[in-house]
Amino acid sequence: MLDHVVGFEAVAATKTFAEASPDLVASILAEAGRLSTDVLGPLQRAGDTQGAVLDNGVVRSSPGFAEGYGAIAAGGWIGISASAEHGGMGLPHTLASAVNDMMSGACLSLQLNPLMTQGQIDALEHHASADIQALYLPRLISGEWSGTMNLTEPQAGSDVGALRASATDNGDGTFAVSGQKVFISWGDNDFCANVCHLVLARLPDAPAGTKGISLFLVPKFLPDADGAPGARNSLQVVSLEEKMGLHGSPTAVMQYDGATGWMIGAPGGGMAAMFTMMNNARLGVGIQGIGAAEGAYQAALEFAQDRKQGRAALGGDSILGHPDVRRMMAEMKADIFAARAISLACAVAGDMATATGDSYWRDRAALLTPLAKAFGTDVGVRVTNTAIQVHGGMGYIEETGIAQFARDVRVTAIYEGTNGIQSIDLIGRKLADGGTQMFMLCDEIDAFCAEVSSRDADAVARAAQALRGATEWMLAQSDMTQRLWGSWPFLHGVARVLGGYFHLRAAAQEGPDSARARLAGFYISRMLPDYVGAFAHATSGASDISPEDLQSA
C-alpha cells in the first residue's frame, strides 16, 4: 500500500523525510508487528476482564499494561514522528499511522495511551514556548511522562464553546485553572512519572463561544528546578466511567481546583492550538477503527478456517466453503483495505504538507481527515460486528474474545468528534474552497481510470462522475440545512468512491490474475455501488420529518 497505492514514495523523496528508505520502513514495520503480536496482543483480554480501577484516588492499570507500555516507550514508538530536536525519530507521520494501526489491532485500550501523548507532542511542537518544549517534549517523547486532552465538560460535549472551566493569571507566568472535565481518556495511570493535561479554559472577561477559550498545560506534578516531578498539583481523578468497552483504558472525570498551568499559544487561541492535537487524533482514531477491524478480521479468519459446519457448497471442510461466510470475509477484507488506504493517503498528504509547505497538500490532508476518521471508525464498527456473525453462536460467548473488538471499537465513532460532526465538517468547511480539492480528486481518479482502461476502471470513473455531481449539488445549496440532511450519506458515498479508486490502483499494480485484483473486482462490483444510494440520499435535501413523527407508535 505504501509503495504502490498512496504515494508514499513522494514523502521519502523529500529532504525532510529522506531517511525513510525502503529498508528502514520495512524494518520499522516488522519490529512494530513483532511488538504488537508478542507483547501487546497477550494483554488484550486482561484489559477487558480486569479493567483499570480507582483505588483510594490512585488509578490501577490492568495486569501487564505497565510492562506493555514500558516496551512501547523503550522502543521509541511514542516519538516515531516527533521532532529529532527533542529526542524523536523525525520520521513521517504515515509510518506512525501504520504502527498505530498494528498496535490498535493488538490492544486498543493500551494503544490509546501513546496516541494521546503523540497528539499532545504535536500540539506543543506547534504552539508551546521554547522553554515549555525543552522541559516537556523530551519526557513525553521518551514515554517517561504521558499526555491527555481535556475538552469535554458535563454541559459542553460537541459544543465546546459552552465550557465553563476558568483560568486566572497568577502574575508569575502561570495560571490557576479550575473546573471539571469528563471523558478524559487515560486521565491518570500508575506507570508514568507524570501525566500532563492540556486543558481548555476561559480567562476572566473572555468573550463567549470558542473565541474566548485558551489552552493550558496542567501537569499532575509540578516540575522542580531540575525538571523532575515535584509537588502534587491541585487536580484529581474524581471517578472512572464504567463503559461498554475499552475497560483497560481509564476514562476519568477530572477536577481542577486552582491547579497551576501554563498557557499554550495566545490568549483566546485555545481552539486553534487544540485543533492541532485534535486533527492528529482524528486521523489516529480512524486508524484505531481500522486496527480493531483488522484484529477482528484475523480472528474471524482463523475461526472460519478451523470451524466445520454443514456441507460446503464451494468445497473444502471449513465454513469458508459456504458462500455467505466467504462473502462476509471478503466484505471485511475489502472494507479494511479501502479505509486503510484513505487514512494512509491522508497521512501522506500531511507529511507532504510538512515537507514542502505546499498549500495543495495541506488542503488535501484537511479534506481527507474527516473521511479518514469517520469511514475508518464506521468500518471498525461494521467489521467487528460481522466478525461476531462469522463466529456464529460462539461470537456471542465472551470466551472467544471476538465481542471485545466490537465493544472496544464502538466509541471510536463517537470520540474526537462524532462521525456526524465529521460529515458536517466535510460538507461545510471542506467544501468552503468551492469544491476545488474535491474536484481535483475527481480529476485524479478520472486520469487514472483512463490510463488503466478496464471494466472496473469504467465503473470507478462513473462513480467519480457521480461524486462530482453530488459535490456540485452541495455547493449549489445556499441554505446549509439542505446540505446538512445529507451530510453523512455524502461522506459515505465519497469514501466508497475513494475505496474503489484505491482498490483499482492496487489491482493495476499486481495484475488482472492476482488476489488483489480479485478483491478489487469484488469491491468495485458489489460494494462500490453503495454510492448510488448514498448520493441519492445526500442530494434529496431537507426532509419534512418532524419531532412528532419520531414519537413511538
N, C-alpha and C positions, 0 to 999 in steps of 0.2 A: 504493500500500500504506500509506504514512504517512497519507494523507488519509482513506482510506475503510475500511481493514481492521484496523489495530492500535491505533487510538485515539490517535494522536499529538497530535491537536488538544487533548486534555486536558492534555498536557505543556506545550504552547505557551501554554495559558491560565493557567498558574501564574505567580506573581510571580517565582519563581526563574528560569524559563526564558522570560520574556516576550519576550526578544529573538529567539527562534526563530520569526520571522514566516514566512509562506509564501514571500515574496520572498527572504529570506535563505537559507532552506532550499534553494530552487531554485538559488540562486547557488552555494551550497556544493557541492551535488551535481554541478552542471555543471562546476565547477572541478576537483573530485576526479576526475570522469570524464575530463577532458582530461589531467590529470596521469597517471592510470592508463594511458590509451591512448598518449599521446605520449612519456612519459618511462619509466614502469616496464615496460610491455609489451615494448619492444625489449630489455630486459635479461633476459627470461625464459630464452632459450636459452643465453646466455653463462653464466648462473648454473648451468645444468645441465652444460654441456660443459667449463667452466673453473671448477670449484668452488673454494671457499676452501681455502687450504693453510697449513700451519705451516712457516715458513721461519726457521730459527735462533731459535726462540722467538717469532717475530713472525707474527701471523695476517695473511695477504694476502688481501684480498677479491676477488671475481670482477670482471672488467672492467666498468667503468661503474657499479658499485654505490656507490662513493663519491659520484659525481655524482648518482645517483638518490636516495641518502639525503639529500644536500645539498638537493635540490629538495623533498623531503618536509619537512625541517626548516625551510627558508626559507619555505614556505607556511604554517607554523604548525600543520601537521596532527597533529603528535605531541601537542600540548596542546589539541586541539579541545574536549575535555570537562574539562580541568583547571581548577582554580580561577583566576579572574581575578586574585586577590590575588598570585599568584606568576607571572603572565605568561600564563596560559592563556586560552582563549576563553570558558570557562564555559558552553559550550553543552551540550545534552542528550547523554547517552551514546548515545541512539538514533541521533543523527547521526554520532557517531564510529563506530558499528557499520556504518552504511550506507557510510561512506567506506572502512572497513577491508574491507568486502565487495568493493568495486571493486578496491582495491589487491591483495587476495588473488587475484582472478581474473587480474590482470595479471602479478604476480611474487610468488608466495607466499614464496620464500626471503628476499627483501628485506623484505617486509611484516612478517615475524616479528620483525624488529629493533625497530621502533617499537611493536609490540604488547607486547613485553616491557617496554619503557620505560613505556608507558601503565599497565600493571599495577603497576609499582613506584611511579609517581606516586600512584596511588590508595592504595596501602598507606601511603606516607609522609604523605599528606594526612590519613589517619585515625589513624595511630598514632605518628608521629615527634614529637619535641620541636620547639618553635618555632625553636630555633637550627638544628637539622638541616633543617627545612623551608626556612628562609631561605637556607641555603647550597646545598642540593641541588636543590630543586624548580625554581627558575628555569633552572638549567643543563640539567636533564632535559627540561623543557618546551620549551626552545628547540632541543633536539637537540644542543647543544654536548657534553653527556655522554649516555651511554646506560645502560640498566639491565638486570639479569638477575635470575633467581631460582634459588637453589641449594638444592634439597631432596634429590635422589636421591644415594644412595651405592651402591657395588657390592653391599652386602648389604641395602640398605634402599631398595627401589623404592616400590611402593604402600604398604608397611608403613613409613611414615615414622618411627614410634616406635622403630624398630630402629637409627636412625642413631647414629654414634659420634663425629662431629665435636665438638670441645670448645672451650670458651672460658673463659679465666681473667681475672679482674679485674686490670687494670694499676694500679689505685689512683688514676688520674687522669681517670676518666670514660670511659676506653677499655678494650677487652678484647683479649686475644691469642687469635685464632681459628686452630685447627689442624684439619686433616682433608682428606679427598679427596671431591670431588663429581663425579658423572658425568652425562652427558646434558645439559650446560648449553648451551642454545641461545644463540647469539651471545655465547659466553663472552668473546670479545675481537674487536676489529676494528681496522682501520687508518685510520678516518676520524673517530673521535670523540676528543676530547682526554682523556676519562676514561671508564672503564667501572666502573659501581657495582654491586656484587653484594649481593643480600640473601641471607644465609646462615643456615640453621638449624643450631644447635649446642647442646651441653649445658654448663651451668655445673657446676663440681665439686659432688659430692654431690646433684645434681638427681635427682629420682625417675625411675624407668624409665618408658618409654612416652612418649606425646605430651605429658603434663603436665609433663615435665621439659625441654621444648625451648624455647629462647629464639631470638630473631631478631636478627641483627646486619647492619649496613650496612658493607660492607668495600670501599672503593674501590681501584682499580688503582693510582692515585697519591694520596698523602695531600695534601689541600688545604693550602696555606700560609696565612699570616695574611690574605692578600687573597682567598682562595678559589680561587686558581689551582692547577692540578695541580703538586705539588711532588715530594717524594721517592717513589721506587717502593716500593710496599708489598710485603711478603713473600708474594706469591702468584704463581702462574704457570700457564700452559696447558701441561699435560703432553703432550697429544696431541689430535688431532681425529679423530672417528669417521668411518669410511667407511660410507656409508649407501646405501640403495636409491634415495633421492631427496633433495630439499632440499639438493643439493650446494652451492648458493650460501650456505647458512646454516651457519656453522661450529658444530658440536656438540662442545663441549670437555670434556675431563677436566681439572678444576681442582684444584690443590694449594695448600693454605693452611698455611703454616709459621709460626705465631705472628703472623699478619697482624693489623694494627691495625684494629679495628672498633668501631662504636658500637651500643649496644643500641637496638632499636626496640620500643617497648612495654614491658611489665612483664616481670620475670624469670619464666620459665615460661609466658609468654603468646605464645610464638613462633607457635604454630599458629593462634591467633586472628588475629594480625596477618597471617600469611602467607595465611590463607584469604581475607582481603580482596583480596589480589592474585590468588589462585587463582580466586575466583569471577568476578572481572573477566576473567581469562584464559580461563576455561571458556566463557563466552559468546563471547569473542573467537575461541577455537579453533573453536567451532561455526560462527561467521561465516567463518572460513578455509575450512572444508569447503564451505560454500555458495558462496563466491567462486571456489574452484577448480572446483566443479561448473559454475558459470556460464561460466568461461573455456573449459572443455572443451565445454560445450553450444554456445557461439558458434562454436568451431572446427568442431565436427561439423556444425552447420547450414550453415556456409559450404561445407564439403566436400560435403554432401549436395545442396545447390542446384546445384553445378557438376558433380558426378560423373554420368556417363551409363553405364548398365549394364542391358542387357536391356529387354524390353518392359514398361512400367509399367502395372499393372492400373488404377491410378487416374488415368492420363493424365499428360501432361507429359513432358519429355525428360530428367529427372534421377531419381536413385534415390529422391527424395521421393515419387515416384509409386508406389513399392512399399509395400503396406500394412504390412509388418513394419518397414520403415525408419521410416515415419510413426508407427507405434506406439512405437518406441524414442524418437523425438524427443519425442512427446507425453508419454511417461512421464518423461523427463528434465525437461522444462519444468514439468510439474505437480508433480514432487517438489521441484524447486528452489523453486517458489512456496510450497509447504507449509512447507518447512524455514525459508525466509527469514521467513515470517510468524510462525512460532513464536519465532524468535530476536529479531525486532524487537518482538514483544509482550513478551518477557522484558525487553528494554531499556527499553521504555515503562514497565513496572511498576517497574523500578529507578529510573527518573527520577521517577516519581510518588512513590515512597517518599522519595527525596531532597527533593523539593519540598514534600511535605506532612507527612512524618513519620508517615504513617498505617500502622499495622501490617498492614492489609489488603494494601497494595501491596508491603510488604516480604515478606510471606508468598507473594504471587503470584509475585514475582520469584524467590524461593527455589524454589518448585515448578517453575517453567519452566526454571531454569538447567540441571539435568541433562538435560532434554528438548532444550533448545537445543544443548547440547554434543554429546550422543550422536546425536540424529537428524540434526543438521546435518552431522556428520562421516560418519555412515553414508551419507547422501545423497551427500556428496562422493565417497566410495569407489565407490558404486554408479553414479553418473552418469558419472564419469570412465572407469570400466570400459566402460560402454555406449557412450561416445563412441569408444572404440577399436573396438568392434564395428561402429559405423556406418561407420568408415573402411575396414572390411574388411582385406585384406592389408596395405594401406598403414598401418593403425593399428599394425601390429607393426614397422614400419620407423621408426627414430628420426628420420629427416629430416623427417617430418611434425610432430614435436613433441607429438603428442597423448598419447603414452605418458608423457611427463614429468608431465602433470597427475595421472595415476594414481599414479605413483611418489612425487610430492611430497606428495599429499594423504593417502597411506596412514597416515602417522604421526599424523595428527590424531585418529584413532580410538583412539590409544594414549596420547599425552602429555596432561598436565593431568588425569590420572585416566582410566584406560581406560573405554571405554563400558560394560563390565561393572560397573565401580565406580559409574558414574553411575546405572545401573539399580538397584544396591543402595541407593544414596542415596535414590532415588525411593521404593522400597517400604519403606524404613526411616525415615530422618529426615523425609522429606517427607510421610509419612502418619502421623507421630507426633502430629499435631493431631487424630487421629481421622478423618482424611479431609475435614476441613472445607473446605479450599481446593479440593480436587478436586471435592467435591460442589457447591461454589459455581460452579465452572467448568462443571459439567454443567448446573446451573440456568440459567446464562447462555446456553449452547448451546440448551437447550430453549426458552427465551423467544424467542430469535431465530428458531428454526425455526418456532415457532407464528406469529410475525409474518410470515414470508415465505410459508409455506403453499404448498409445491410438492412435486413428486415427489422432487426432490433434497433438499429440506428434510426430508421424511419419512425419507429414508434416513439423513441425518445425525442426526436425532433418535433413530432406532433405535440408531445407533452410540453415541450419548451414553448411552442407557439401558444398553447393554452395558458401557460403561465404568463406569457407576455400579455395576453388578452385580459386575464384576471387582474394583473397589475394595473393595466390601463383603466379598467373599471374602477378599481380602488382610487386611483388618482383623480378620476372624474367626479368623485363624490365630494361636494363641498360640505355636506353635513356628515361630520365624523361618526354619528350614530349609525349611518348606513354601512360604514366600514366595520364598526365595532361588532355588529351582529355576526359578521362572517370572519372575524379575525382568526379564530382557532382553525376552522377548516382551511382558510387560506394558508396558514403556516403549515398545516399538514400536507396540503397539496404541493407547496413549494418543496418541502422535504422529500416527498415522493419523487418529484421530478429530478431533484439533485441525486437521489439514490439511484435512479435509472441511469443518469449520466455517469456516475462513478462506477457502477457495475459495468457499463459499456466500456469504459476506459480499461478496466481490469481485463475484460474478455478480449479486447483488441490486442492487449499485450501478450496474452498467453495462447491465443489461437482458438479457432472455432471448435476444436475437438477436446478442449480442456475441461476439467471440472469447473474451473472458474467461469468459462463460457456457458456451461450448462446452468450454473447457479444464476448467472446474469439473465439468461433466457427465461428462467423460472420467475425471477423478479419482474422483468420487463413485461412478460405476457400476463402474469397473474396478480401482481401486487401494484405495479406502476399505475394500472387503470383506476386505482383509487382516486387519482387526481381529478377524474371527470366529475364524480360526485362531490368531491371536496370543493372544486371551483364553482360548481353549480350552487352549492350551499353558500359559499363565500360571496357570490355576486347576486344573491337574492334580496339583498338589502334588509331593512328593518322589518321585524315581524310585528303583527298586531296582537301577539300573545300578551295577555295581561296577568298581573299577580293573581287575580281571582281565578283565572283559567288554570292556575297551577295548584289550586287547593285540592286536597284529596277528594275523591269521588264520594 
